[in-house]
Amino acid sequence: MVDSGALEGEPVELLEGLLVEVMSPQGTEHATVIRRLTRHLAPAEPWLQVQLPLEVPPSSVPEPDLALVEGEPLPGRHPRTALLVVEVSFSSPQIDRGVKAELYAKAGVPTYWLVDVLGKAVEVRTDPGPGGYSRSKLYGLDTTVPSPAAGVADLEVTPLLAGLYG
């Protein structure tokens, strides 16, 4: 069904063989963070993907908010890993911290950023393994997240979240 395009535009993702409704309509705050992160990551040497699928065999095709992938993905295929995956979390932190984090670790994504807008922080997970990520560090306001890739500056958390939720 997913491969046929029958679900194109539907608010679902294929996670561990199940269709999961994970996206509510994007609000202006979510869009603001995506725009700011897109601008920040655009100079990266790896390819920047915005809200595009990442294939995690055998049965998952999550759509992270942003991803940096090494080289142009092959025509007719979704990338199977990335150097960085970013999820901007408003309404689905349980999924983003749970099944999605496990899938990205399984795909060998070395760095996973979870932007917790309501918590005013960026959670950075590293060291992926079969059981998930073994390291997690929280960067709050007035801190800087280290660059995940060549061509990308360190990320200042305060400007990223400025003007959102008080």
N, C-alpha and C positions, 0 to 999 in steps of 0.2 A: 504494500500500500504506500509506504514512504517512498520507495524507488519510483513508483508510477507517477508521483506528483499529486496524488489525490488529496493529500493533506496540506498542500501548499497554501500558506497564509493562515492556517489554523493555529491556534495557540497551544500546540502540543509539541512534545519532544519524545523521541524514542529512547527510553532509559531502561536498560537491562531487559529488553524485549517487550516492554509495556509502553503504551502510549500514555503519557502523563501530561495533564494540563498544568503548565507551569508559568505561563505568562498571562498576567492581566494586561489590559491595555496600558501602553506606556504613558506615564504621567510626565509632566513637564520637568520634574526633578530628575527622574530617571534619564530622560533625554539630555538634560543639561550635563549630567555626569558622563554620559556616553560621548557627547560632543567634546568635552574637556579632555577625556582620556584619548579620544581619537586624535585630537590635535597634538597631545603630548607624545603619543606613540608613533605618529606618522613619520618622523625622521628615521625610524629604525631601519637597519639593514635588512632584517627579515621582512617577509610580506605581512602586512596588517590585514586581518579579516575582521569585519564588523558584523556581528549577528549572523554568522554563517556556520554551517554544520562542521562537526569534527566526528569522524567515524571511529568508534571504539568497539572493535570486534569482541564478542560475536554478535551482539544485538543492541547496540546503543549508538545513537546519533544526536548527542546534545548540541545545542546551539549557544555557545558562550557569547556573552556580549562583545568581547574582543578577544583576539588571539594573534600572536605573532608566530608565523610558521616559516620554516626554513625553505626557501625557494618557492617558486610558483607551483601550486598544486597541479597535479596532472589532470588534463581534460577528462571529464567523465568520472572523476573520483573526488571524494572529500579527503582532506588530510587526515592521517591517523594519529598524529601527535602534533605538538606545538612546543615552542620554547617558553611561551607564557600564555596562560589563559586567564581572563578576567571576567568575573561575574559582579554585576552591580545589584546589590540585594536590598529590596524593599519588602516584598510580600512573600518571598520564598526562602528565608535564611535556612530553614531546616533542610530543604532539598540541596541548597548551595553548599552547606557544610557537611551534608551526609552523602547521598548517592552521587552527586556531581563531583564532589571532592574525591570520592573513591574511584570514579570513572577516569578522571583526569590523571590520578596517580597511576592507575592501571595502564593508561595510554603512554606513560612515561613523561608526562609534562613536568619539567623540572621546577617550574615556579607557577603557583596559582595565587592570584590576588582575588580576595573577596572584599569588595568595597561595601562596607556596612554603613549606609547613609544615616540611618536612625541612630546608630551607635557612634557616629562620627569617627570612624576608624577604617583602616585598611588592614585586613588580616592577610599575612603572607605565609603561604605554606610551601615548604621545600622538602627535598629528599623523598621522592615518591618511591613506593614499594608495593608489593602485592596487598598489603593490609591498609594502604592509604599513605598519607604523608606523615613522616616521622617528626617533622619540625614545623612549628607554627609560631609566628611572632606578630604581635599587634602594634600597629603604628597609629597613634592618636593625633589629635590636632597639635600643631607646632613640632611635628616630627617629619622626617624625610625617609621615604622608601627607596632603598638602593635600586639602581638601574637594573633591569632584567636582561638587557640586550645591547649590543653595539649600536651606537647612534641615538640612544635614548638617554635623556638626562634623568637624574634622580627625581622622584616625584614628591613634591611638597603636599602634604595632606590638607593643610588649611586652605590653600587656594582651590584645591580640587572640590572641597565641600562648602566653600564660601557661599553664603546666602541661602542655604538649604536647611529647612527646619530649625530656624532660630539659632 
